[in-house]
Amino acid sequence: MRVNAACRLLADPERKTTDIALETGFYDHSHFSRTFRRIMGLPPKTYRQQHKF
């Protein structure tokens, strides 16, 4: 659920990845990045580049 919420927030290029990590309940940016990559199969930065609005 947290990763799904992060996916929606990553679509906004104005939001910082660290802020998204904290807002969605991850301990820090590293924890968020590792978990996101494990579940989604790509890092948050790449996901953001592919899903810009």
PQR file of N, CA, C, O and H, with PARSE charges and radii, in Angstrom:
ATOM      1  N   MET A   1       0.817  -1.197   0.000 -0.4000 1.5000
ATOM      2  CA  MET A   1       0.000   0.000   0.000 -0.0000 2.0000
ATOM      3  C   MET A   1       0.860   1.260   0.000  0.5500 1.7000
ATOM      4  O   MET A   1       0.550   2.238  -0.681 -0.5500 1.4000
ATOM      5  N   ARG A   2       1.944   1.223   0.771 -0.4000 1.5000
ATOM      6  CA  ARG A   2       2.807   2.412   0.823 -0.0000 2.0000
ATOM      7  C   ARG A   2       3.486   2.655  -0.509  0.5500 1.7000
ATOM      8  O   ARG A   2       3.636   3.802  -0.931 -0.5500 1.4000
ATOM      9  H   ARG A   2       2.196   0.429   1.324  0.4000 1.0000
ATOM     10  N   VAL A   3       3.896   1.588  -1.174 -0.4000 1.5000
ATOM     11  CA  VAL A   3       4.550   1.745  -2.479 -0.0000 2.0000
ATOM     12  C   VAL A   3       3.544   2.263  -3.506  0.5500 1.7000
ATOM     13  O   VAL A   3       3.899   3.086  -4.350 -0.5500 1.4000
ATOM     14  H   VAL A   3       3.774   0.657  -0.831  0.4000 1.0000
ATOM     15  N   ASN A   4       2.311   1.801  -3.448 -0.4000 1.5000
ATOM     16  CA  ASN A   4       1.284   2.315  -4.361 -0.0000 2.0000
ATOM     17  C   ASN A   4       1.055   3.803  -4.137  0.5500 1.7000
ATOM     18  O   ASN A   4       0.921   4.565  -5.094 -0.5500 1.4000
ATOM     19  H   ASN A   4       2.023   1.132  -2.763  0.4000 1.0000
ATOM     20  N   ALA A   5       1.012   4.215  -2.884 -0.4000 1.5000
ATOM     21  CA  ALA A   5       0.864   5.645  -2.581 -0.0000 2.0000
ATOM     22  C   ALA A   5       2.063   6.419  -3.115  0.5500 1.7000
ATOM     23  O   ALA A   5       1.909   7.509  -3.665 -0.5500 1.4000
ATOM     24  H   ALA A   5       1.121   3.596  -2.106  0.4000 1.0000
ATOM     25  N   ALA A   6       3.243   5.859  -2.954 -0.4000 1.5000
ATOM     26  CA  ALA A   6       4.459   6.514  -3.440 -0.0000 2.0000
ATOM     27  C   ALA A   6       4.436   6.645  -4.958  0.5500 1.7000
ATOM     28  O   ALA A   6       4.902   7.650  -5.495 -0.5500 1.4000
ATOM     29  H   ALA A   6       3.368   4.973  -2.507  0.4000 1.0000
ATOM     30  N   CYS A   7       3.907   5.656  -5.651 -0.4000 1.5000
ATOM     31  CA  CYS A   7       3.809   5.722  -7.114 -0.0000 2.0000
ATOM     32  C   CYS A   7       2.980   6.931  -7.540  0.5500 1.7000
ATOM     33  O   CYS A   7       3.350   7.650  -8.468 -0.5500 1.4000
ATOM     34  H   CYS A   7       3.529   4.839  -5.214  0.4000 1.0000
ATOM     35  N   ARG A   8       1.878   7.145  -6.867 -0.4000 1.5000
ATOM     36  CA  ARG A   8       1.038   8.303  -7.206 -0.0000 2.0000
ATOM     37  C   ARG A   8       1.786   9.610  -6.950  0.5500 1.7000
ATOM     38  O   ARG A   8       1.699  10.543  -7.748 -0.5500 1.4000
ATOM     39  H   ARG A   8       1.578   6.560  -6.113  0.4000 1.0000
ATOM     40  N   LEU A   9       2.516   9.678  -5.844 -0.4000 1.5000
ATOM     41  CA  LEU A   9       3.239  10.903  -5.497 -0.0000 2.0000
ATOM     42  C   LEU A   9       4.443  11.134  -6.408  0.5500 1.7000
ATOM     43  O   LEU A   9       4.801  12.280  -6.677 -0.5500 1.4000
ATOM     44  H   LEU A   9       2.587   8.920  -5.195  0.4000 1.0000
ATOM     45  N   LEU A  10       5.065  10.066  -6.881 -0.4000 1.5000
ATOM     46  CA  LEU A  10       6.230  10.214  -7.756 -0.0000 2.0000
ATOM     47  C   LEU A  10       5.873  10.824  -9.106  0.5500 1.7000
ATOM     48  O   LEU A  10       6.752  11.329  -9.805 -0.5500 1.4000
ATOM     49  H   LEU A  10       4.773   9.135  -6.662  0.4000 1.0000
ATOM     50  N   ALA A  11       4.613  10.785  -9.480 -0.4000 1.5000
ATOM     51  CA  ALA A  11       4.204  11.372 -10.756 -0.0000 2.0000
ATOM     52  C   ALA A  11       4.352  12.891 -10.747  0.5500 1.7000
ATOM     53  O   ALA A  11       4.388  13.518 -11.806 -0.5500 1.4000
ATOM     54  H   ALA A  11       3.899  10.375  -8.913  0.4000 1.0000
ATOM     55  N   ASP A  12       4.438  13.480  -9.566 -0.4000 1.5000
ATOM     56  CA  ASP A  12       4.606  14.936  -9.445 -0.0000 2.0000
ATOM     57  C   ASP A  12       6.096  15.261  -9.363  0.5500 1.7000
ATOM     58  O   ASP A  12       6.727  14.971  -8.347 -0.5500 1.4000
ATOM     59  H   ASP A  12       4.409  12.971  -8.706  0.4000 1.0000
ATOM     60  N   PRO A  13       6.673  15.857 -10.409 -0.5600 1.5000
ATOM     61  CA  PRO A  13       8.119  16.125 -10.423  0.2800 2.0000
ATOM     62  C   PRO A  13       8.565  17.173  -9.400  0.5500 1.7000
ATOM     63  O   PRO A  13       9.759  17.294  -9.125 -0.5500 1.4000
ATOM     64  N   GLU A  14       7.633  17.920  -8.842 -0.4000 1.5000
ATOM     65  CA  GLU A  14       7.973  18.949  -7.856 -0.0000 2.0000
ATOM     66  C   GLU A  14       8.257  18.363  -6.470  0.5500 1.7000
ATOM     67  O   GLU A  14       8.874  19.021  -5.633 -0.5500 1.4000
ATOM     68  H   GLU A  14       6.663  17.822  -9.065  0.4000 1.0000
ATOM     69  N   ARG A  15       7.811  17.141  -6.229 -0.4000 1.5000
ATOM     70  CA  ARG A  15       7.985  16.522  -4.914 -0.0000 2.0000
ATOM     71  C   ARG A  15       9.325  15.814  -4.839  0.5500 1.7000
ATOM     72  O   ARG A  15       9.715  15.120  -5.778 -0.5500 1.4000
ATOM     73  H   ARG A  15       7.309  16.606  -6.909  0.4000 1.0000
ATOM     74  N   LYS A  16      10.027  15.983  -3.739 -0.4000 1.5000
ATOM     75  CA  LYS A  16      11.308  15.319  -3.526 -0.0000 2.0000
ATOM     76  C   LYS A  16      11.081  13.871  -3.105  0.5500 1.7000
ATOM     77  O   LYS A  16      10.141  13.559  -2.373 -0.5500 1.4000
ATOM     78  H   LYS A  16       9.710  16.547  -2.977  0.4000 1.0000
ATOM     79  N   THR A  17      11.953  13.006  -3.579 -0.4000 1.5000
ATOM     80  CA  THR A  17      11.828  11.585  -3.265 -0.0000 2.0000
ATOM     81  C   THR A  17      11.948  11.339  -1.767  0.5500 1.7000
ATOM     82  O   THR A  17      11.236  10.495  -1.223 -0.5500 1.4000
ATOM     83  H   THR A  17      12.716  13.260  -4.173  0.4000 1.0000
ATOM     84  N   THR A  18      12.824  12.051  -1.104 -0.4000 1.5000
ATOM     85  CA  THR A  18      12.977  11.893   0.344 -0.0000 2.0000
ATOM     86  C   THR A  18      11.690  12.254   1.067  0.5500 1.7000
ATOM     87  O   THR A  18      11.291  11.559   2.002 -0.5500 1.4000
ATOM     88  H   THR A  18      13.402  12.737  -1.546  0.4000 1.0000
ATOM     89  N   ASP A  19      11.039  13.321   0.652 -0.4000 1.5000
ATOM     90  CA  ASP A  19       9.764  13.717   1.265 -0.0000 2.0000
ATOM     91  C   ASP A  19       8.688  12.665   1.023  0.5500 1.7000
ATOM     92  O   ASP A  19       7.893  12.367   1.914 -0.5500 1.4000
ATOM     93  H   ASP A  19      11.362  13.885  -0.108  0.4000 1.0000
ATOM     94  N   ILE A  20       8.666  12.110  -0.174 -0.4000 1.5000
ATOM     95  CA  ILE A  20       7.698  11.060  -0.488 -0.0000 2.0000
ATOM     96  C   ILE A  20       7.938   9.850   0.393  0.5500 1.7000
ATOM     97  O   ILE A  20       6.992   9.252   0.905 -0.5500 1.4000
ATOM     98  H   ILE A  20       9.312  12.353  -0.897  0.4000 1.0000
ATOM     99  N   ALA A  21       9.202   9.485   0.574 -0.4000 1.5000
ATOM    100  CA  ALA A  21       9.534   8.340   1.429 -0.0000 2.0000
ATOM    101  C   ALA A  21       8.999   8.543   2.840  0.5500 1.7000
ATOM    102  O   ALA A  21       8.372   7.644   3.400 -0.5500 1.4000
ATOM    103  H   ALA A  21       9.971   9.971   0.159  0.4000 1.0000
ATOM    104  N   LEU A  22       9.235   9.699   3.409 -0.4000 1.5000
ATOM    105  CA  LEU A  22       8.786   9.966   4.775 -0.0000 2.0000
ATOM    106  C   LEU A  22       7.262  10.050   4.860  0.5500 1.7000
ATOM    107  O   LEU A  22       6.668   9.557   5.819 -0.5500 1.4000
ATOM    108  H   LEU A  22       9.744  10.429   2.954  0.4000 1.0000
ATOM    109  N   GLU A  23       6.634  10.665   3.874 -0.4000 1.5000
ATOM    110  CA  GLU A  23       5.169  10.800   3.865 -0.0000 2.0000
ATOM    111  C   GLU A  23       4.458   9.460   3.755  0.5500 1.7000
ATOM    112  O   GLU A  23       3.346   9.299   4.257 -0.5500 1.4000
ATOM    113  H   GLU A  23       7.117  11.065   3.095  0.4000 1.0000
ATOM    114  N   THR A  24       5.095   8.507   3.103 -0.4000 1.5000
ATOM    115  CA  THR A  24       4.466   7.202   2.918 -0.0000 2.0000
ATOM    116  C   THR A  24       4.894   6.189   3.976  0.5500 1.7000
ATOM    117  O   THR A  24       4.573   5.005   3.864 -0.5500 1.4000
ATOM    118  H   THR A  24       5.998   8.638   2.696  0.4000 1.0000
ATOM    119  N   GLY A  25       5.611   6.639   4.997 -0.4000 1.5000
ATOM    120  CA  GLY A  25       5.881   5.793   6.155 -0.0000 2.0000
ATOM    121  C   GLY A  25       7.176   5.014   6.142  0.5500 1.7000
ATOM    122  O   GLY A  25       7.349   4.101   6.949 -0.5500 1.4000
ATOM    123  H   GLY A  25       5.872   7.600   5.088  0.4000 1.0000
ATOM    124  N   PHE A  26       8.091   5.348   5.246 -0.4000 1.5000
ATOM    125  CA  PHE A  26       9.379   4.667   5.244 -0.0000 2.0000
ATOM    126  C   PHE A  26      10.332   5.380   6.190  0.5500 1.7000
ATOM    127  O   PHE A  26      10.204   6.581   6.428 -0.5500 1.4000
ATOM    128  H   PHE A  26       7.950   6.090   4.591  0.4000 1.0000
ATOM    129  N   TYR A  27      11.298   4.626   6.731 -0.4000 1.5000
ATOM    130  CA  TYR A  27      12.227   5.165   7.718 -0.0000 2.0000
ATOM    131  C   TYR A  27      13.097   6.268   7.117  0.5500 1.7000
ATOM    132  O   TYR A  27      13.309   7.311   7.736 -0.5500 1.4000
ATOM    133  H   TYR A  27      11.403   3.650   6.538  0.4000 1.0000
ATOM    134  N   ASP A  28      13.593   6.025   5.911 -0.4000 1.5000
ATOM    135  CA  ASP A  28      14.434   7.006   5.227 -0.0000 2.0000
ATOM    136  C   ASP A  28      14.439   6.713   3.731  0.5500 1.7000
ATOM    137  O   ASP A  28      13.798   5.772   3.262 -0.5500 1.4000
ATOM    138  H   ASP A  28      13.420   5.178   5.409  0.4000 1.0000
ATOM    139  N   HIS A  29      15.168   7.529   3.004 -0.4000 1.5000
ATOM    140  CA  HIS A  29      15.232   7.404   1.544 -0.0000 2.0000
ATOM    141  C   HIS A  29      15.780   6.043   1.110  0.5500 1.7000
ATOM    142  O   HIS A  29      15.274   5.452   0.156 -0.5500 1.4000
ATOM    143  H   HIS A  29      15.689   8.293   3.385  0.4000 1.0000
ATOM    144  N   SER A  30      16.793   5.547   1.792 -0.4000 1.5000
ATOM    145  CA  SER A  30      17.400   4.263   1.427 -0.0000 2.0000
ATOM    146  C   SER A  30      16.413   3.113   1.589  0.5500 1.7000
ATOM    147  O   SER A  30      16.297   2.261   0.708 -0.5500 1.4000
ATOM    148  H   SER A  30      17.204   6.027   2.567  0.4000 1.0000
ATOM    149  N   HIS A  31      15.713   3.089   2.696 -0.4000 1.5000
ATOM    150  CA  HIS A  31      14.717   2.045   2.935 -0.0000 2.0000
ATOM    151  C   HIS A  31      13.635   2.105   1.852  0.5500 1.7000
ATOM    152  O   HIS A  31      13.222   1.078   1.313 -0.5500 1.4000
ATOM    153  H   HIS A  31      15.807   3.781   3.412  0.4000 1.0000
ATOM    154  N   PHE A  32      13.191   3.308   1.548 -0.4000 1.5000
ATOM    155  CA  PHE A  32      12.194   3.497   0.499 -0.0000 2.0000
ATOM    156  C   PHE A  32      12.712   2.980  -0.842  0.5500 1.7000
ATOM    157  O   PHE A  32      12.014   2.229  -1.523 -0.5500 1.4000
ATOM    158  H   PHE A  32      13.526   4.142   1.985  0.4000 1.0000
ATOM    159  N   SER A  33      13.911   3.368  -1.224 -0.4000 1.5000
ATOM    160  CA  SER A  33      14.463   2.976  -2.526 -0.0000 2.0000
ATOM    161  C   SER A  33      14.613   1.464  -2.643  0.5500 1.7000
ATOM    162  O   SER A  33      14.263   0.884  -3.671 -0.5500 1.4000
ATOM    163  H   SER A  33      14.478   3.978  -0.671  0.4000 1.0000
ATOM    164  N   ARG A  34      15.130   0.822  -1.598 -0.4000 1.5000
ATOM    165  CA  ARG A  34      15.296  -0.634  -1.625 -0.0000 2.0000
ATOM    166  C   ARG A  34      13.950  -1.345  -1.744  0.5500 1.7000
ATOM    167  O   ARG A  34      13.793  -2.265  -2.546 -0.5500 1.4000
ATOM    168  H   ARG A  34      15.414   1.292  -0.762  0.4000 1.0000
ATOM    169  N   THR A  35      12.996  -0.916  -0.948 -0.4000 1.5000
ATOM    170  CA  THR A  35      11.678  -1.544  -0.962 -0.0000 2.0000
ATOM    171  C   THR A  35      10.972  -1.297  -2.290  0.5500 1.7000
ATOM    172  O   THR A  35      10.362  -2.209  -2.848 -0.5500 1.4000
ATOM    173  H   THR A  35      13.124  -0.169  -0.296  0.4000 1.0000
ATOM    174  N   PHE A  36      11.051  -0.074  -2.795 -0.4000 1.5000
ATOM    175  CA  PHE A  36      10.419   0.271  -4.063 -0.0000 2.0000
ATOM    176  C   PHE A  36      11.003  -0.582  -5.191  0.5500 1.7000
ATOM    177  O   PHE A  36      10.261  -1.126  -6.010 -0.5500 1.4000
ATOM    178  H   PHE A  36      11.546   0.667  -2.341  0.4000 1.0000
ATOM    179  N   ARG A  37      12.316  -0.695  -5.230 -0.4000 1.5000
ATOM    180  CA  ARG A  37      12.963  -1.477  -6.291 -0.0000 2.0000
ATOM    181  C   ARG A  37      12.573  -2.959  -6.193  0.5500 1.7000
ATOM    182  O   ARG A  37      12.339  -3.607  -7.213 -0.5500 1.4000
ATOM    183  H   ARG A  37      12.918  -0.253  -4.565  0.4000 1.0000
ATOM    184  N   ARG A  38      12.505  -3.487  -4.981 -0.4000 1.5000
ATOM    185  CA  ARG A  38      12.149  -4.892  -4.790 -0.0000 2.0000
ATOM    186  C   ARG A  38      10.717  -5.166  -5.280  0.5500 1.7000
ATOM    187  O   ARG A  38      10.463  -6.189  -5.914 -0.5500 1.4000
ATOM    188  H   ARG A  38      12.696  -2.960  -4.152  0.4000 1.0000
ATOM    189  N   ILE A  39       9.799  -4.261  -4.987 -0.4000 1.5000
ATOM    190  CA  ILE A  39       8.400  -4.477  -5.340 -0.0000 2.0000
ATOM    191  C   ILE A  39       8.100  -4.105  -6.789  0.5500 1.7000
ATOM    192  O   ILE A  39       7.407  -4.845  -7.486 -0.5500 1.4000
ATOM    193  H   ILE A  39      10.006  -3.430  -4.472  0.4000 1.0000
ATOM    194  N   MET A  40       8.612  -2.976  -7.242 -0.4000 1.5000
ATOM    195  CA  MET A  40       8.272  -2.469  -8.578 -0.0000 2.0000
ATOM    196  C   MET A  40       9.247  -2.915  -9.671  0.5500 1.7000
ATOM    197  O   MET A  40       8.918  -2.851 -10.856 -0.5500 1.4000
ATOM    198  H   MET A  40       9.175  -2.375  -6.676  0.4000 1.0000
ATOM    199  N   GLY A  41      10.439  -3.366  -9.284 -0.4000 1.5000
ATOM    200  CA  GLY A  41      11.400  -3.841 -10.269 -0.0000 2.0000
ATOM    201  C   GLY A  41      12.263  -2.762 -10.892  0.5500 1.7000
ATOM    202  O   GLY A  41      13.036  -3.034 -11.811 -0.5500 1.4000
ATOM    203  H   GLY A  41      10.706  -3.418  -8.322  0.4000 1.0000
ATOM    204  N   LEU A  42      12.135  -1.532 -10.396 -0.4000 1.5000
ATOM    205  CA  LEU A  42      12.966  -0.435 -10.876 -0.0000 2.0000
ATOM    206  C   LEU A  42      13.040   0.619  -9.769  0.5500 1.7000
ATOM    207  O   LEU A  42      12.154   0.698  -8.919 -0.5500 1.4000
ATOM    208  H   LEU A  42      11.507  -1.311  -9.649  0.4000 1.0000
ATOM    209  N   PRO A  43      14.092   1.420  -9.787 -0.5600 1.5000
ATOM    210  CA  PRO A  43      14.238   2.435  -8.740  0.2800 2.0000
ATOM    211  C   PRO A  43      13.226   3.571  -8.895  0.5500 1.7000
ATOM    212  O   PRO A  43      12.692   3.781  -9.984 -0.5500 1.4000
ATOM    213  N   PRO A  44      12.963   4.297  -7.816 -0.5600 1.5000
ATOM    214  CA  PRO A  44      11.997   5.392  -7.867  0.2800 2.0000
ATOM    215  C   PRO A  44      12.305   6.431  -8.945  0.5500 1.7000
ATOM    216  O   PRO A  44      11.388   6.946  -9.585 -0.5500 1.4000
ATOM    217  N   LYS A  45      13.563   6.738  -9.148 -0.4000 1.5000
ATOM    218  CA  LYS A  45      13.938   7.747 -10.149 -0.0000 2.0000
ATOM    219  C   LYS A  45      13.511   7.315 -11.554  0.5500 1.7000
ATOM    220  O   LYS A  45      12.970   8.115 -12.317 -0.5500 1.4000
ATOM    221  H   LYS A  45      14.308   6.320  -8.629  0.4000 1.0000
ATOM    222  N   THR A  46      13.752   6.067 -11.883 -0.4000 1.5000
ATOM    223  CA  THR A  46      13.372   5.551 -13.198 -0.0000 2.0000
ATOM    224  C   THR A  46      11.860   5.518 -13.338  0.5500 1.7000
ATOM    225  O   THR A  46      11.323   5.867 -14.389 -0.5500 1.4000
ATOM    226  H   THR A  46      14.191   5.417 -11.263  0.4000 1.0000
ATOM    227  N   TYR A  47      11.175   5.101 -12.287 -0.4000 1.5000
ATOM    228  CA  TYR A  47       9.704   5.097 -12.316 -0.0000 2.0000
ATOM    229  C   TYR A  47       9.190   6.505 -12.569  0.5500 1.7000
ATOM    230  O   TYR A  47       8.281   6.703 -13.376 -0.5500 1.4000
ATOM    231  H   TYR A  47      11.612   4.817 -11.433  0.4000 1.0000
ATOM    232  N   ARG A  48       9.761   7.473 -11.890 -0.4000 1.5000
ATOM    233  CA  ARG A  48       9.337   8.873 -12.043 -0.0000 2.0000
ATOM    234  C   ARG A  48       9.544   9.338 -13.485  0.5500 1.7000
ATOM    235  O   ARG A  48       8.671  10.000 -14.048 -0.5500 1.4000
ATOM    236  H   ARG A  48      10.499   7.313 -11.235  0.4000 1.0000
ATOM    237  N   GLN A  49      10.678   9.004 -14.084 -0.4000 1.5000
ATOM    238  CA  GLN A  49      10.963   9.426 -15.454 -0.0000 2.0000
ATOM    239  C   GLN A  49       9.967   8.810 -16.443  0.5500 1.7000
ATOM    240  O   GLN A  49       9.627   9.433 -17.448 -0.5500 1.4000
ATOM    241  H   GLN A  49      11.387   8.467 -13.626  0.4000 1.0000
ATOM    242  N   GLN A  50       9.511   7.613 -16.166 -0.4000 1.5000
ATOM    243  CA  GLN A  50       8.578   6.929 -17.068 -0.0000 2.0000
ATOM    244  C   GLN A  50       7.131   7.352 -16.849  0.5500 1.7000
ATOM    245  O   GLN A  50       6.286   7.114 -17.711 -0.5500 1.4000
ATOM    246  H   GLN A  50       9.787   7.107 -15.349  0.4000 1.0000
ATOM    247  N   HIS A  51       6.828   7.980 -15.702 -0.4000 1.5000
ATOM    248  CA  HIS A  51       5.441   8.303 -15.368 -0.0000 2.0000
ATOM    249  C   HIS A  51       5.222   9.780 -15.069  0.5500 1.7000
ATOM    250  O   HIS A  51       4.421  10.117 -14.197 -0.5500 1.4000
ATOM    251  H   HIS A  51       7.514   8.174 -15.001  0.4000 1.0000
ATOM    252  N   LYS A  52       5.901  10.644 -15.758 -0.4000 1.5000
ATOM    253  CA  LYS A  52       5.693  12.080 -15.587 -0.0000 2.0000
ATOM    254  C   LYS A  52       4.341  12.471 -16.150  0.5500 1.7000
ATOM    255  O   LYS A  52       3.819  11.818 -17.054 -0.5500 1.4000
ATOM    256  H   LYS A  52       6.552  10.370 -16.467  0.4000 1.0000
ATOM    257  N   PHE A  53       3.776  13.547 -15.606 -0.4000 1.5000
ATOM    258  CA  PHE A  53       2.538  14.070 -16.197 -0.0000 2.0000
ATOM    259  C   PHE A  53       2.759  15.425 -16.759  0.5500 1.7000
ATOM    260  O   PHE A  53       1.832  16.028 -17.299 -0.5500 1.4000
ATOM    261  H   PHE A  53       4.200  14.077 -14.872  0.4000 1.0000
TER
END
